[in-house]
Amino acid sequence: MKLHLNLKGEYFHQIKCGEKKYEYRLFNNYWKKRLTHPVTFSEIVIKLGYPKSDDKEKIICRPWKGFEVTTITHPHFGDDPVQVFAIKVN
């Protein structure tokens, strides 16, 4: 099973060049259910927006390396620290 993540350009390009090692998702019931589902992922598919399936420049496929639960402060989530799933994308 593959985990698909659609990202904004800034984050997609950071992952593509190796600068960004984790993609963050809020630690909430939606992501908890999705990431801890009994089926394990074999691959993570990172997409720039919602590209056509044959647009290889906008799709990165990497082996699934799991995630960590951590607390971060990031402008995307507001000013206060939040608990997140840090999905390994490197």
Residue pairs with C-beta under 8 A, 6 or more apart in sequence:
1 39
1 40
1 41
1 42
2 41
2 42
2 43
2 44
2 45
3 34
3 35
3 41
3 43
3 44
3 45
3 64
3 87
4 45
4 47
5 23
5 44
5 45
5 46
5 47
5 87
6 47
6 49
6 50
7 15
7 23
7 46
7 47
7 48
7 49
8 49
9 48
9 49
11 20
11 23
12 46
12 47
12 48
12 58
12 60
13 48
14 20
15 23
15 46
15 60
15 89
15 90
16 60
18 90
20 89
20 90
21 88
21 89
21 90
22 68
22 86
22 87
22 88
22 89
22 90
23 46
23 86
23 87
23 89
24 72
24 74
24 76
24 77
24 84
24 85
24 86
24 87
25 31
25 35
25 84
25 85
25 87
26 77
26 82
26 83
26 84
26 85
27 69
27 82
27 83
27 84
27 85
31 85
32 85
35 67
35 85
35 87
40 64
41 64
42 63
42 64
43 61
43 62
43 63
43 64
44 61
44 62
44 63
44 64
44 65
44 87
44 89
45 59
45 60
45 61
46 59
46 60
46 61
46 62
46 89
47 58
47 59
47 60
48 57
48 58
48 59
49 58
51 58
51 59
53 59
62 89
62 90
65 88
65 90
66 87
66 88
67 85
67 86
67 87
67 88
68 85
68 86
68 88
69 83
69 84
69 85
69 86
70 83
70 84
70 86
71 81
71 82
71 83
71 84
72 81
72 82
72 84
72 86
73 79
73 80
73 81
73 82
74 82
77 84
